Amino acid sequence: MRRVFFPILVLPVFFLQAENWMESTLGGAFSAPKNGSGRSVYYVQQLARFNAGEARILAETSGQEKKPGESDLRPESNRVSQALVSAQWSSPFLYFSAGSRFLPGPATGYLLDADRYSGFSDTSSGRNQSSAFLQPFPRYFLPGIFYLEQTGTAGIFLADSQHRFFFAAHPGTKTGALSFNYGGTNDGLRVYGDFFKNSLTPEGFFQLNHGKRFQDIYLHIEAERRESWDKNAAGEWIDERKGRSGLGAANLIFYCAELETAGQDIGLYGLRMGGLTLKYRLGFFPGAAAARGRYYRQAVYASSLDYAVNAGGALGWMLDENRWGASLFYEERSTGRPTAELKFHWKSRYAEFSFGAAARTKEREGEDRSFLFVQTEKDRGSSANFFPDARAALLLQIKSGYVYLYLSSIQTGQKSAGFVNLQVRAVF
C-alpha cells in the first residue's frame, strides 16, 4: 500500500496561545474485509482549552484501494483519495462545528461513515456528509440549527453540554437522530440509546445495564437494527424482509443462576436462542463449574417449512471477577454437531481486551443445519452475535488510549469471511 502524506496544516494563532492546555494527536487507521478493498485514514488533531471553552481542529486524508474494473476507478489509478478539515468550538455559551467529523452530544451513528469510525472516545468518527452545527447557550438546552452539504436546506437539533442527549431532524433529506446516554460506569443503572435514519429505513441500538457480571445480581438488555441486515450477501434488498431485520438479547444473573435469551432476523434467516446456566463454586479452584441448557431455532423465511430446532446441553467453567472474566464450554446438540466455546475479557484503567470464539465439527450429510452464537464485549453494537451455518467464528477487540483493534473471522463450509479495523495514534 502506498504511503499517504499529510499536507502541512497551519493552525490559527490563538491555538498557539491557549490559556490553559493544548494537545496534539497524530493517528492512522486501516479497515478492510477479507479479500476486499481496504480503506486507510491518517489524521492530525489539535486540541486547545481556554477559560472560555474548547477548540478542536482535525485534518485528515483517506484513501481506498480499488480493484481493477470497479466502476468508480480511473484507468490510471487504483486509489481514490480525499483530504478533509473539520473544526469545533464548544463552550457553555456557544457550540459550533464544521466539516465531516464533529457532532454535539453522545456517540451516534447519524451520518456515520463506517470506514472512518474512531475507536477512541476523544476523537470523533467520520461522517459521510459534511455539515455545520450552530447552537447558542448549550448550557440552557436551547435549540440549534444545522446544514448538510449539497442539500440547500437546514435542520434543527438539541444537545446538552454534558454529552448526554442529542436530537436532530433534517426535513430536506428525511433524516434524523435521537441519542441519549445516562448513568456511569459504576454499579448503578446505565441506559444508552442511539436511533437514527440515514437512508431508507430507521436503524439504531439500545442498551440497559444494571450492576456488573461479577456481582450476585446483574441485568443486561439490548436491541439493535441495521439497514444492511435487510439485504442479501450481494447487497440487494430482500423486498419481503425490508425494514424487518433486528436483534434483541437479555441476560439476568441471580446468584448462581443465569438466564439468557436472544434473537435476530437478518436477511432470510430467523435465529432464536434461550438458555439457563447453573454455577457451583469450588472452594479449592478459582471460578465455578457450570452446567448449561439451551434451545436453538433457525428458520428461513423463504419457506415456512424450512427450519431447524436444536436442544443443547453443555458443561464448562466460568470466572467473573471485577476486572476480568473467562468461560469455557463443551456442548452437545440434539440434532447437530458438538460445539466448543471460549470467552475472555479483561479491563484495566488503561486498556480493555475482549475475545470470543466458537467452533463445531462439520455436519454429516443429511444432518440439520445449525448456527453458532458468541456473546462478547464490543465497543460498538450488540454483544450478542449469531453466525448462521458457520463452522467457526472468532471476535477480538483490543482498546487502549493509543491502539484500537477489532477483528472478526467466520468459517462457513469451504468459504471464510472476515473484517479488520486497526487504529493507532500518538498524543503529545
Sequence and secondary structure as in RCSB ss.txt:
>XXXX:A:sequence
MRRVFFPILVLPVFFLQAENWMESTLGGAFSAPKNGSGRSVYYVQQLARFNAGEARILAETSGQEKKPGESDLRP
ESNRVSQALVSAQWSSPFLYFSAGSRFLPGPATGYLLDADRYSGFSDTSSGRNQSSAFLQPFPRYFLPGIFYLEQ
TGTAGIFLADSQHRFFFAAHPGTKTGALSFNYGGTNDGLRVYGDFFKNSLTPEGFFQLNHGKRFQDIYLHIEAER
RESWDKNAAGEWIDERKGRSGLGAANLIFYCAELETAGQDIGLYGLRMGGLTLKYRLGFFPGAAAARGRYYRQAV
YASSLDYAVNAGGALGWMLDENRWGASLFYEERSTGRPTAELKFHWKSRYAEFSFGAAARTKEREGEDRSFLFVQ
TEKDRGSSANFFPDARAALLLQIKSGYVYLYLSSIQTGQKSAGFVNLQVRAVF
>XXXX:A:secstr
            GGGGG SSEEEEEEEEEEEEETTS  EEEEEEEEEEE SS EEEEEEEEEEEE  TT TT  T
T SEEEEEEEEEEEE SSEEEEEESS  SSS   TTB GGG  SSTTS   BSS EEEEEE GGGT  EEEEETT
T  EEEEEE TTS EEEEEETTTTEEEEEEEES SSSSEEEEEEEEESSSS EEEEEEEES TTSSEEEEEEEEE
 GGGGB TTS B GGGTT  EEEEEEEEETTEEEEEEEEEETTEEEEEEEEEEEEE TTSSSEEEEEEEEEEEEE
TT TT EEEEEEEEEEEEEE SSEEEEEEEEEESSS  EEEEEEEEE SSEEEEEEEEEE    TT    EEEEE
   SSS SEEEEET SEEEEEEEEESSEEEEEEEEEETTEEEEEEEEEEEEE 
